[in-house]
């Protein structure tokens, strides 16, 4: 299957999105299943991983409704991970079909709480439940805290979103490259080849050649079995339409990669394994469409 490993749905009147600012006017509208399905069909994508975008209990109710779509292969829900007692209550009450992982928005906040006994116990329980953790660590301190957690809870599958926020707008390299190498040294950590809102906002325009060396570095470090292509739709609409973004990111992932197994991995196999996704009946499967080879 071809899987888009990271996308969102939302209705702007239903929730506040504090991460949205004056530069994000294009995102101030509803983005729903009916908006995405034609794009998935056009790109030959079977299913997606739907990821939370707001830190509140009502977000999980919305995710549960969206999960009814046969194009949603898995859902990454919200949990208040900083507060293990509240997180356990929320987890016990979740009724989300296809629940595969959890996340909360961390921005550049300190993550020293990850080393406390209560959160460590919670992450151990998440691992026992077969749930993964999505996170975007960007500071030196955050990277260190995430690595310590990966070592302390080796059974927890951890997925770094959006290439760990490379400095696309400055074409910088360090400390990002070194930090990514440290994360890749943890065997229970995978990464998404996608672009997050901070980089998209700071970037002057969509230019896949700018992403090339960052994508190559991630693939060299993690290997195709720990890299998954992800659109980050609709956030990516800040700089590119869905089809353009997916095609360009896929080309970067497949560049100089001729082994069929490796190609299948980055376009869906890795997402299936890391999220333990069930089979979905998407456009490529139902209509006999062959996913395009970027």
Beta strands, then each sheet from edge to edge (+ up, - down):
strand 1: 3-7
strand 2: 47-51
strand 3: 72-78
strand 4: 99-103
strand 5: 132-135
strand 6: 158-160
strand 7: 189-193
strand 8: 227-229
sheet 1: 1+ 2+ 3+ 4+ 5+ 6+ 7+ 8+
end
